[in-house]
Amino acid sequence: MTDNLTGQPLDRVDGIMKVTGEARYAAEFPQARLAHAVLVTSTIASGTIASIDTSRAQRVPGVLLVMTSQNAMRLPNGGRPPLAMPAGRRLTLLQDNVVRYSNEPVAVVVADTLEHATDAARQLRITYDASAPVADFDRAKANAYDAPGQQGRAMTTQRGDIEAGLRDGPVKIDAIYSTPLQYHNAMEPHATTAHWDGPQLTLYDSTQGVSGASTAVSAVFGIPADNVRVISPFIGGGFGSKGSSWSHVTLCAMAAKQTGRPVRLALERPQMFGPVGGRPRTEQHLTLAARDDGTLTTIRHDTLSNTSTFEDWSEMSGLVSRMMYAAPNGRTTHRLLKLNVGTPTFMRAPGETSGSFALESAMDELAWRLKMDPVELRIKNFAEVEPQENKPWSSNALRECYAQGAQRFGWSKRVNTPRSMRDGNTLIGYGMAGATYPGNRSQASAVARILPDGTARVASGTQDIGTGTYTVMTQVAADALGFPLERVHFALGDSTLPRAPGSGGSQSAASVAPAVQAAARGARDRLIALAIADAGSPLHGLDPNDVTVDNGWVMSRSDPSRRDPAAAVIARAGGQPIEVVSSAKPGDEKQHYAFHSFGAVFAEVHVDADLGTIRVARLVGVYDVGARLNAKTARSQLLGGMVWGVGTALEEEGLLDARYGRIVNNNLAEYHVPVNADIGEMDVTFVGEPDTHFNPLGIRGIGEIGITGVPAAIANAVYHATGVRVRDLPITLDKVMPEAVRA
Ligand code: MOS
């Protein structure tokens, strides 16, 4: 029998297309009579547009449209359909002249070439009635309010008796941890190409959800969702920012409608800072209480984060504190304050990234206070069951993650005193932290077709945001069909395909793979039935239980010499393709189990004793994510997440000028993300069992856990190296230097 393809470290099936440039991204689809749009954004953060003089712009050769709030088409309900997140967002669609944040869309200029559109966009003369923006987080605190529920989740949780827990635990950590504004910077900035054919709109869009984009854009125009087809075969990274359809998508479609031509609109890099989300600033008040033996008696985690002035969005940093440790008493709360910034959004592991920095830093502080090894402290407080809802874990190998991570890292060489490990002028620090992310799954559907030539085409309206969806779904489909990999073609990224959820919350593989498997198995079973019913087949009349498909042959299990090529079976049956559509969805398993992935991250940092510069020399991550569909793409996901964790720890920070409400470092030269030179040794391994309570493939999702825990592991290592506890990300040299240079 053929080897099982699922799980194998196969190369990406779309790899050659990507490296040869054959893979088309949203701004690369050719269109006859294509026009080019440039988005113009506000230079103030609060106020109104007093005037826009378009006369000079209109005179630039090739200009087709200067769209402002004066002449933009009117949308039903002001362009605000009653849609839930993530599809429904409060957009800026030039329906009024109000400015609510810096870099908010104020005009769209369309011309025959990008150069003409860019030139004309620079010729707009815009005057504003500006008011002072609310852009100072500390001052806005006075108006903080309780965050409303988000996507059906409670913002506040309580368990046990916090006061009793505080009395029972004499050893306390009570501290505030903060994380800065952060902005997604996918390699491919957002881009859309819009084309109307009568009432039918086609969008080539860089999106994490083709169905969601179709729903969102059709709702804004007040037209049926079937009239908006969204195509997105390749996406150069999304990370949550492309989980909602932001203003530019609809603006591009409006411009196409008003010019009567296909229009392409790609955001410029600085436009990634505001109009398309980002991670809000958080201030997290963590209180831990423990007995002298390290037993936690209370975890209290109160989060304050900013949103915009016009839409609520909460970074749910408290999520990790609800489930990570077995403290009997606990509380999590989330409050919001309003700033004149673009509304924040999902950004890789939204909540867990910022929250695990706070919780896992506090656990490290507690370990020092107790003079306990931080790994021991965590094992001591291991949650045997999910502590908030008291449900058993579906599977949980966190203790193995700690043990294997410590062993692979060489944790035993750590001297349990700050500033105790040194190599010449380099202070060396070891730190660790736990990582976690929930298992998420939604309903998905897929179609499998076996064609007369003996190949199969399998498809689902899911997305490959760079994670390897094409590859893993081809593997799953090939196994379920009994076909070799090269005879299976998988399609995705088209809202006309069977519906699948958005690629967010690390849910795509766990949601879509079961549907792909079911459709492919259904098609295989139909093929087998055709062969058995066919008097001309060597398999005629066999018991279906004795017949399988292997390597593209329909074959008797008991007598493999009785076999028939798939193409021959279909030809004799009349040459019609076999087609099966299936859908798969979660059952009631969430009522019985808690589904979480776990990991342990170990970091070695080197701090220059004179300059305070910090390098992450080594990262070791051990993860329990259930089964993996492809050992290579799975490892790549974790590597990417851990690299982002390094950036979160040491580099990323959107600098908001409180006077003007502008992000001043809105470019990749000054908004730092890790490059190769920032990354040392990386070691990623996996432990744990397939989580078959979650889905038949035993996979729990893999996209987001990699970033969690890493910032705390690095902060904890920096403390070990320098004796300086940095509770405010990013950990830049100025925050450690005064101490690092002493003696
Ligand atoms: Mo993820 S932040 O749900 O792309």
Boltz pocket constraint, residues with backbone or C-beta under 6 A from the ligand:
constraints:
  - pocket:
      binder: B
      contacts: [[A, 208], [A, 238], [A, 239], [A, 240], [A, 241], [A, 243], [A, 346], [A, 347], [A, 348], [A, 349], [A, 350], [A, 503], [A, 504], [A, 505], [A, 506], [A, 704]]
      max_distance: 6.0
